[in-house]
């Protein structure tokens, strides 16, 4: 009997130990995705910024300096929100002495979108000199709060992501009476927007990013999202809802059934990692591995015009030498050669020589083979349309990208492409840039009412197509 009791106790201990292992594994459902997230940072720099901060939170000993140097080498964007995002990323990656250590204070003060107020407060919370005091920062952000407790991306409509982002920014100041009251109202607003599935509906469908941002808000306040009753609906927590978007490879979907999504994956890891840390996500501790930034000296382009001028002059001299060898004695012959040489040299010197990539720049003159309807629309976030619908001529091989460039040039609008001509990434058109109205806001395009599955540089247009470039608060608004 004694042996049986001992065996039962041993079995119970083993069972408890196994259960403990199981619970431990369940508490870190992101472990299998950490390595690919780390290895893939440079493949997707924009989403990699958030992923890098998550990795730094996960393990400060990780060497993120290569990615930090990649971001630090980027020209400071005109869009202040993107510039501030880069500054936080460079900080988390342990890169010091870059231009992102001291962004223009006037630009930070002048940026008044809710997302700009959020990111400027993040910078201030990390000791960054923004040119504003704590009270100024907090007042500017609290003034954006709506009666419902939510914060708008734009206008007077509360937004789930932006409300959660505002809470994240205010979290380090939660002991202030004014901040505590605003946070409480914001959390109540978010709780009322949660569905029975534990997620949130945005633009007609549930998505993982809303869950991620809410978890980041809660964890930044020191609240474990798995157990907060306000964010558990029908027994399903917002944490459970986020995990329902997880794929076997460790990635996350934006909308269920649509496959791995870079933005969704990066934000999910931010949320899951910080839910273990329970500290303000954007308050960044010093990295263990650091590196000083050194700007590379710009390579001066070789002056091919000068080369051609020298070549023409040399050819003139050679002709004169040959004439001397052949005993041509008429002075007028030499005068003619000198005059022709001088004329050609002057012509080349004035007009220049197009070589290399400049030679292959797209010409505005095309042979029109058809016409499309074209527009650039940002009415979802503002009260304007940059380019109303117009009839645009296209040529053989024209793509959604090439037409965008040509049309915007004719309207004096600048296009910022952070990708390539073959695989463009449109970060800005005119004065409107990505992330100005939330972390997933930006430019996308539709052809004949649908968002193609290929990049704009690879989509060839046909006569009669309708091409729309749209600024959307979230990519889900582009539809299928």
Steps between C-alpha positions, in 0.01 A plus 500: 500500500787731588656441156173582329473829691859588405430421135188714505690790656782463247250497216335812642835678523589403142159610380536834677849542356373425150212739551748763614697454180180522301397820676845650449483423128152649479624816667751562220313419177734721301826311557490313168472828312778697670785362289333557159387843620860586587642358177243673280528856636677648198260331255219730612654814655172685558335225703845402623511817707225373731644149491842633603354675805317176592825302467681754717228461763529124476877491551718810537809294422389439141725669246268727303768746391503398133131574466541817703774620263273419204228727640748768614636524145156591364448861407282664764144474360290808444226325693572575866321190633719271290809694607407457867434128445848470350650689795345256750619205292856628478494552877378144566762356266784664689616741228635831627612819333262483202293789360200340674644594839382857450201545273385851419306627803290742297382214280402297806308794646327573170379140449151489647344173386409267788767252394760779499401601855529136606847448354635834623395399854676164451820687412463733798451200732842377388673824591491639146516878467180580314496868594188448714432432867314203648192714562501627142526150359226357715263793454535481121411131503221519759338778300444241226290275724132483401199491729479122449849459642638398163764681297451576130737430218354805331190712555256409776464124451663284769741237373595174672869499404550868569328476839724208599807686370408807706476284812845355424646851479327613821591185697826636653296787648207292632547635855399849389135567583415640157672213322346232722149630425566507124645149503201362690255650248709373209504145637125505554452614140724218372319245717163598350639447151616144566289227339396160636799347323735714710610705196388831350322594178673753279381594149250216508733216606692382805877518484800413713660846516217643711557219749874565501463871568253444785731241659789745470289765671408269787850358546650850491280572803627185674178307429512139376259489206416135567322575825347849479124443528425809293662333199358149536179437309320165527811352659729618215766759581653746257820298546321181389354689205845609383634145517216384275677686214829315556635274224712188536813681380471754783359775281163669541215581264340840464161348425437129544553301183717763329839353594805646671515880517813699587328777696277255687797280593716788624223647712401161642852445630503847651184406689596148607849590614382802697221305663776303671694814591203715614692825458436803274585355160658812352715582803823354370781378725858536374610219268788283618665504157551850361675653202582853394356625174737631237352651187667379185656767283281546195657363185548784258366413157758477228469799268444333163437835333857606582626166367324554168629859471856384565450217251382738227794733562741208493348385170554848355864494606548154349351617169740796498797270573399270217469799267853607597632152432330508160662842447175688462623856506184704445432700815132516417473120543625525854268792570202294377596202721547726802168674437308172462667357811420810704138506380439133587672541839290805587178324391576197719605720791174695489254216432672232707511126442229264618650172618421211732170511686432857379501376142227253576271734690141470389407759243181698534448457128324171436323350206142482622335165440196545725338698778415430864311680776744613769465658846690555825254499789561570869140584592483218758726699731452857382258724315685499168585302192853565373425416138132467407406245236660585168566334166866404464676359197709185538763334286621144452640366827353770720445383857302629797827648625623664179163669445498622861841661454407665171161625622635636828779679316243675283320614818821606678460228763804326646497120528722338764593145403689308771523193278613469139347557159435129462368457854397848617395581855307826493568673832359838404313695234491878520500596868337178625720219630460153643413462870361855519162361604590189694775235481342317206386803303655570162470487122366217290341459159205337332439416136138473394391501864729219621839498670737293281721235658815639338698816565421816307819465296390160374138575411468588130203713411261451210284738301183584693634415848418711804805560721444641849776586745346516847620609842335265748501492882554124479591262218182302559310786336656408168299178510590188307 
